[in-house]
């Protein structure tokens, strides 16, 4: 699956279930890969509210902040 398709599939899933943690994680990592850092951070922030112990969300958010400078 290509990154754009992953974003699309996850977005559709999140429209049905905004608290779907796996979709938030996959979409945030896909946004990071596409250079869409602000969107990656936004998804990570939401994921961290739902699952404060999700280390992956902290990592992706940190990488996004680093890329933004």
C-alpha positions as CSV (number, residue, x, y, z in Angstrom):
1,X,0.0,0.0,0.0
2,X,1.4,3.4,-0.9
3,X,1.5,6.2,1.7
4,X,-1.2,8.3,0.1
5,X,-3.5,5.3,0.1
6,X,-2.7,4.6,3.8
7,X,-3.6,8.2,4.7
8,X,-6.9,7.9,2.8
9,X,-7.9,4.6,4.4
10,X,-7.0,5.8,7.9
11,X,-8.9,9.1,7.3
12,X,-12.0,7.2,6.4
13,X,-11.6,4.9,9.4
14,X,-11.2,8.0,11.7
15,X,-14.3,9.6,10.3
16,X,-16.2,6.5,11.5
17,X,-14.3,6.2,14.8
18,X,-12.2,9.2,15.8
19,X,-10.7,7.3,18.7
20,X,-9.3,4.5,16.6
21,X,-5.7,4.3,17.9
22,X,-4.2,2.2,15.2
23,X,-5.5,4.4,12.4
24,X,-4.1,7.5,14.2
25,X,-0.7,5.9,14.6
26,X,-0.5,4.7,10.9
27,X,-1.8,8.0,9.6
28,X,0.6,10.1,11.7
29,X,3.6,8.0,10.6
30,X,2.4,8.3,7.0
31,X,2.1,12.1,7.4
32,X,5.7,12.1,8.7
33,X,6.9,10.2,5.6
34,X,5.1,12.7,3.3
35,X,6.6,15.7,5.1
36,X,3.2,16.8,6.5
37,X,4.7,17.4,9.9
38,X,1.9,19.6,11.4
39,X,-0.7,16.9,10.6
40,X,1.5,14.2,12.0
41,X,1.9,16.2,15.3
42,X,-1.9,16.8,15.4
43,X,-2.6,13.0,15.1
44,X,0.1,12.2,17.7
45,X,-1.4,14.7,20.1
46,X,-4.8,13.0,19.7
47,X,-3.3,9.5,20.1
48,X,-1.4,10.6,23.2
49,X,-4.7,11.8,24.8
50,X,-6.2,8.4,24.1
51,X,-3.1,6.4,25.0
52,X,-0.6,8.3,27.1
53,X,1.8,5.4,27.2
54,X,2.1,5.0,23.4
55,X,5.8,5.4,22.8
56,X,5.4,5.4,19.0
57,X,3.3,8.6,19.2
58,X,6.0,10.4,21.2
59,X,8.6,9.2,18.7
60,X,6.7,10.3,15.6
61,X,5.8,13.7,17.2
62,X,9.4,14.2,18.2
63,X,10.6,13.5,14.7
64,X,8.0,15.8,13.3
65,X,9.1,18.6,15.6
66,X,12.7,18.0,14.7
67,X,11.9,18.3,11.0
68,X,10.1,21.6,11.6
69,X,13.2,22.9,13.4
